[in-house]
Amino acid sequence: AGDDAAAKDAATDALVAWLRTQAKDRSGIWRDIAVRHRPTEVPTHYRPVLDRAAQLGIAVPGLERLVAQIAELEAGAAMSEQRIADLVGARR
C-alpha cells in the first residue's frame, strides 16, 4: 500500500470485513488478559522490535505505548475505550 492513504483504507476495510466472518470475536491477547488472567506473549514478541528500533534511532511511539498498555492490563489495570484513544494519540 505504500504511502497511498486510499489503498491503506481499502486494505483495512477488507481486513475488517474478513474478520467479521470469523467465529472468534476476541483475540488471544484479550482472552489471556480478561479470561485467563495470565501474561501475554506480547513483551517476548515485541521487545526485540523495540530494541532494534531504538538502536536504529527509529521512533515507534505507538508500538511503545501499545506494549506498555498491555503490561498495565496484565498487572490488573481496567480495560477501557480510552486506551484506544490514547494509542491514536501516541502514533504522532
C-alpha positions as CSV (number, residue, x, y, z in Angstrom):
1,A,0.0,0.0,0.0
2,G,3.0,2.3,0.4
3,D,2.0,5.9,1.2
4,D,-1.3,5.7,-0.6
5,A,-4.0,6.5,2.0
6,A,-6.8,5.2,-0.1
7,A,-5.1,1.8,-0.6
8,K,-4.4,1.6,3.2
9,D,-8.0,2.4,3.9
10,A,-9.2,-0.3,1.4
11,A,-6.8,-2.9,2.9
12,T,-8.1,-2.1,6.4
13,D,-11.7,-2.3,5.3
14,A,-11.0,-5.7,3.6
15,L,-9.4,-7.0,6.8
16,V,-12.3,-5.8,9.0
17,A,-14.8,-7.4,6.6
18,W,-12.9,-10.7,6.7
19,L,-12.6,-10.6,10.5
20,R,-16.4,-10.3,10.7
21,T,-16.7,-13.7,9.1
22,Q,-14.6,-15.4,11.8
23,A,-16.2,-17.3,14.7
24,K,-13.9,-15.8,17.4
25,D,-14.7,-12.2,18.2
26,R,-11.9,-11.7,20.6
27,S,-8.1,-12.0,20.2
28,G,-6.0,-14.4,22.1
29,I,-4.4,-11.5,23.8
30,W,-7.8,-10.3,25.1
31,R,-8.6,-13.8,26.3
32,D,-5.3,-14.1,28.1
33,I,-5.9,-10.9,30.0
34,A,-9.6,-10.8,30.5
35,V,-10.5,-14.5,30.9
36,R,-7.3,-16.4,31.8
37,H,-5.7,-13.6,33.9
38,R,-2.3,-14.5,32.6
39,P,0.5,-12.6,30.9
40,T,0.6,-12.4,27.2
41,E,3.5,-13.1,24.8
42,V,3.5,-9.5,23.7
43,P,6.7,-8.5,25.5
44,T,8.5,-11.5,24.2
45,H,7.5,-10.8,20.7
46,Y,7.9,-7.1,20.6
47,R,10.9,-6.3,22.9
48,P,13.4,-7.2,20.1
49,V,11.5,-4.9,17.7
50,L,11.5,-2.1,20.2
51,D,15.2,-2.7,21.0
52,R,16.1,-2.7,17.3
53,A,14.1,0.5,16.6
54,A,16.0,2.2,19.5
55,Q,19.4,1.0,18.1
56,L,18.4,2.5,14.7
57,G,17.0,5.7,16.1
58,I,13.5,4.9,14.8
59,A,10.7,6.4,16.8
60,V,7.9,3.9,17.4
61,P,5.7,5.7,20.0
62,G,2.5,3.8,19.0
63,L,4.1,0.4,19.5
64,E,5.8,1.5,22.7
65,R,2.5,2.7,24.1
66,L,0.7,-0.5,23.0
67,V,3.2,-2.7,24.7
68,A,3.1,-0.5,27.8
69,Q,-0.7,-0.7,27.9
70,I,-0.7,-4.4,27.6
71,A,1.7,-4.6,30.5
72,E,-0.6,-2.4,32.5
73,L,-3.6,-4.6,31.7
74,E,-1.6,-7.7,32.7
75,A,-0.9,-6.0,36.0
76,G,-4.7,-5.5,36.6
77,A,-5.5,-2.1,35.1
78,A,-9.0,-1.7,33.8
79,M,-9.8,-2.1,30.1
80,S,-11.5,0.9,28.6
81,E,-12.1,2.6,25.2
82,Q,-9.9,5.5,26.4
83,R,-6.9,3.2,25.9
84,I,-7.7,3.1,22.2
85,A,-7.8,6.9,22.1
86,D,-4.5,7.0,23.9
87,L,-3.0,4.8,21.2
88,V,-4.2,7.0,18.4
89,G,-2.6,10.0,20.2
90,A,0.7,8.0,20.6
91,R,1.1,7.5,16.9
92,R,2.0,11.1,16.4
